[in-house]
Amino acid sequence: QVQLVESGGGLVQPGGSLRLSCAVSRRIFSVNGIGWYRQAPGKQRELVASISVGVGTNYADSVKGRFSISRDYAKNTVYLQMNSLNPEDTAVYYCNAAPGSGWPWGQGTQVTVSS
């Protein structure tokens, strides 16, 4: 069973930056559609960014130009660099493969943007 461990969240002021990491317990070289999702209180989980072989990266409109997804095959880790954070980015952030992969959800990492 694949295990996903997200880390790097925390409390940050508006305009600040954070870098999230997602350690995957299997090789990610051949996995398409690995992405970062987030769920704010009272809202549905949404896809924030994804990365796929041959397709590249994809971002939600709300984070374009501010967030950047990347992956390190040697470490089987996916990153999300988040810049210019605002209070609307407050949520629990999760990583996962594309829908239908059957990967379980990890515990997520809380990001709180507040002054």
C-alpha positions in Angstrom: 0.0 0.0 0.0 1.3 3.4 -1.0 2.0 5.8 1.9 2.1 9.5 1.5 3.6 11.8 4.1 3.0 15.6 3.7 5.1 18.1 5.6 6.1 21.8 5.5 2.9 23.5 6.5 2.6 26.1 9.2 1.5 29.6 10.0 2.6 32.3 7.7 1.8 36.0 7.2 0.0 37.2 4.1 2.6 37.6 1.3 4.8 35.0 2.8 6.1 31.7 1.3 6.1 28.0 2.2 7.5 24.9 0.6 5.5 21.7 1.1 6.9 18.2 0.6 5.2 14.9 0.0 7.3 11.8 0.5 5.9 8.8 -1.4 6.7 5.2 -0.4 7.1 4.0 -3.9 8.9 5.1 -7.1 7.1 8.1 -8.7 9.0 8.0 -12.0 6.2 6.4 -13.9 3.3 7.9 -12.0 1.3 10.4 -13.9 -0.9 13.1 -12.5 0.7 13.5 -9.1 -0.8 16.6 -7.6 -1.4 18.7 -4.6 -4.9 19.2 -3.3 -6.3 21.3 -0.6 -9.4 21.4 1.6 -10.5 24.5 3.4 -13.0 24.3 6.3 -16.5 23.7 5.0 -15.3 23.3 1.4 -14.7 20.4 -0.9 -11.2 19.2 -1.6 -9.8 20.8 -4.8 -6.9 20.2 -7.1 -4.3 22.9 -6.7 -1.5 21.7 -9.0 -0.5 18.6 -10.8 2.4 17.3 -12.8 2.4 14.7 -15.5 5.0 13.1 -17.8 4.6 14.5 -21.3 2.0 17.0 -20.2 3.9 19.1 -17.8 2.3 21.1 -15.0 -1.3 22.3 -14.4 -2.5 24.8 -11.9 -5.8 26.0 -10.6 -6.5 29.6 -11.7 -6.4 30.8 -8.1 -2.7 29.8 -7.7 -1.3 30.4 -11.2 1.8 32.5 -11.0 2.2 32.0 -7.3 2.6 28.2 -6.8 5.0 25.8 -8.4 4.9 22.0 -8.3 8.0 19.9 -8.8 9.3 16.4 -8.1 12.5 14.7 -7.2 12.6 11.2 -8.6 15.7 10.2 -6.6 13.9 11.0 -3.4 10.4 10.0 -4.5 9.2 13.4 -3.3 6.8 16.0 -4.7 7.1 19.6 -3.7 4.8 22.6 -3.8 6.5 26.0 -3.6 3.9 28.5 -2.5 4.6 32.3 -2.8 2.5 35.4 -2.2 0.3 33.5 0.1 -3.1 35.0 1.1 -5.7 34.1 3.7 -7.7 32.3 1.0 -4.9 29.7 0.7 -5.6 28.5 4.3 -6.4 24.8 4.1 -5.1 21.3 4.7 -2.9 20.4 1.8 -2.6 16.8 0.5 -0.8 15.1 -2.3 -2.0 12.2 -4.3 -1.9 10.6 -7.7 -4.6 11.1 -10.4 -8.1 10.2 -9.5 -8.7 6.4 -10.0 -5.2 5.5 -8.9 -6.4 4.0 -5.7 -3.8 5.8 -3.6 -4.9 6.5 -0.1 -4.9 10.0 1.3 -2.2 11.0 3.7 -2.7 13.1 6.9 -2.1 16.3 5.0 -0.3 19.4 6.2 -2.0 22.5 7.6 -1.3 25.8 6.0 -2.6 28.9 7.8 -2.2 32.3 6.3 -2.9 35.0 8.8 -1.5 38.2 10.3 
